[in-house]
Amino acid sequence: MNKFTALGANEITKNITFQGEMHQKFFLLYLPECRSEDVYHQALIYCLGISRDTREHVEEIYDFETGCIKTECMKAGWQTSGSLKIIRMAFNLYCNDTPTVYEKELVLSVFRWNRRSTC
């Protein structure tokens, strides 16, 4: 990976190593769209900018207005094994959790298990 830094670029990018020019452009374009430019949002946008797939579908992955993760993107037809890994890593760094589209089923299975064990 090369270190890309443009003159006058945001101070945040000063010590960041980008995969390439498209990665850096994505980071500089989308970080200001976030509700905050803290390290959590920096990690999220950095990770989502790694792959062309995640860059092209960023609006399906993250809601910039609410700051919420769109877990339904994990079932999208455009997903590859690589993009899924990138999204899981990005979400883990952003909110210290790995997303799942099966959250409702997981809660129900835990509830059923607890219910059986108390009967």
CORWOHU-V658692 format. One record per residue. N is the residue number from 1. PHI is phi in whole degrees, -180 to 180 (* if undefined). PSI is psi in whole degrees, -180 to 180 (999 if undefined). D_FIRST is the distance of its C-alpha to the first C-alpha in Angstrom with 2 decimals. Layout:
N/PHI/PSI/D_FIRST
N/PHI/PSI/D_FIRST
This chain:
1/*/144/0.00
2/-102/156/3.76
3/-96/113/6.74
4/-108/119/9.23
5/-138/126/12.74
6/-96/150/15.87
7/-61/133/19.22
8/79/4/21.31
9/-67/159/18.61
10/-52/139/19.65
11/-55/-29/19.78
12/-59/-35/18.05
13/-82/0/14.64
14/-54/-44/15.22
15/-115/23/13.23
16/-100/135/10.79
17/-97/120/7.00
18/-102/154/6.58
19/-68/-32/5.05
20/-176/-174/7.14
21/-65/-40/10.62
22/-64/-38/12.52
23/-62/-47/10.87
24/-66/-44/11.78
25/-60/-42/15.12
26/-60/-48/15.93
27/-58/-48/15.47
28/-70/-27/17.64
29/-78/-44/20.11
30/-94/-24/20.76
31/-60/-44/20.67
32/-65/-19/23.88
33/-75/-18/25.46
34/-74/160/25.45
35/-68/-23/28.58
36/-147/157/26.81
37/-111/33/23.57
38/-72/177/23.74
39/-64/-28/21.03
40/-69/-44/22.06
41/-70/-35/21.56
42/-61/-45/18.25
43/-64/-43/17.05
44/-60/-53/18.75
45/-68/-38/17.37
46/-58/-50/13.74
47/-64/-45/14.16
48/-66/-18/16.26
49/-88/-7/13.78
50/-65/-46/11.16
51/-104/145/13.47
52/-61/-39/15.64
53/-59/-48/18.59
54/-73/-33/18.39
55/-63/-43/17.78
56/-70/-22/20.83
57/-117/23/22.95
58/-58/-35/22.16
59/-69/-23/25.87
60/-85/-15/26.95
61/-96/-38/24.81
62/-139/136/25.63
63/-94/107/28.72
64/-70/-25/27.85
65/-75/-45/31.58
66/-94/-19/32.51
67/78/18/29.27
68/-100/148/29.94
69/-83/137/27.82
70/-99/89/29.13
71/-64/-22/29.35
72/-63/-17/31.04
73/-64/-21/27.71
74/-66/-19/27.22
75/-101/1/29.99
76/-65/148/28.87
77/-67/-23/29.02
78/-80/-11/25.57
79/-64/142/23.92
80/-119/170/22.02
81/-62/-36/21.40
82/-68/-44/17.68
83/-67/-35/18.62
84/-64/-41/21.28
85/-65/-42/19.03
86/-63/-44/16.72
87/-65/-43/19.98
88/-61/-43/21.54
89/-64/-44/18.71
90/-61/-46/18.79
91/-66/-38/22.58
92/-64/-43/22.74
93/-69/-32/20.77
94/-75/-45/22.84
95/-130/14/26.24
96/58/37/26.04
97/-155/154/27.21
98/-101/130/26.17
99/-73/155/27.77
100/-143/145/30.34
101/-89/-3/32.43
102/-105/23/35.18
103/-58/-43/35.90
104/-62/-45/39.47
105/-65/-37/40.20
106/-63/-45/38.80
107/-63/-44/41.10
108/-64/-40/44.02
109/-67/-38/43.56
110/-66/-42/43.51
111/-62/-45/46.58
112/-62/-42/48.37
113/-64/-46/47.64
114/-63/-38/48.92
115/-66/-42/51.92
116/-66/-38/52.84
117/-74/-16/52.60
118/-98/-7/54.97
119/-82/999/57.66
